[in-house]
Amino acid sequence: MSNEAIEAAAFRRLLAHLDARKDVQNIDLMNLAGFCRNCLAKWYLAEAENHGQTLDLDSARETIYGMPYADWKAQYQTEVTAEQKAAFAASRE
């Protein structure tokens, strides 16, 4: 198996893990890891463009979220707490 195939499999596993953990909000990911599902979608879009593929952000987000972004937000996104906001602000200092 090539490194590229292994990397692709690991990426698919990451997406499956994130899909299984819809309870983990993007703000939590940002606060702990410095990236979120939206970051992954933007990276995915950039790499598609780097490889000559035409893609838009909504399509990239659907790949990452496993559904349209608006649907994911409506079903799974919760309000950001004061503590999450404070942690986010502190991580940007």
Secondary structure, 3 states (H helix, E strand, C coil): CCHHHHHHHHHHHHHHHHHHCCCCCHHHHHHHHCCCHHHHHHHHHHHHHHCCCCCCHHHHHHHHHCCCHHHHHHHHCCCCCHHHHHHHHHHCC
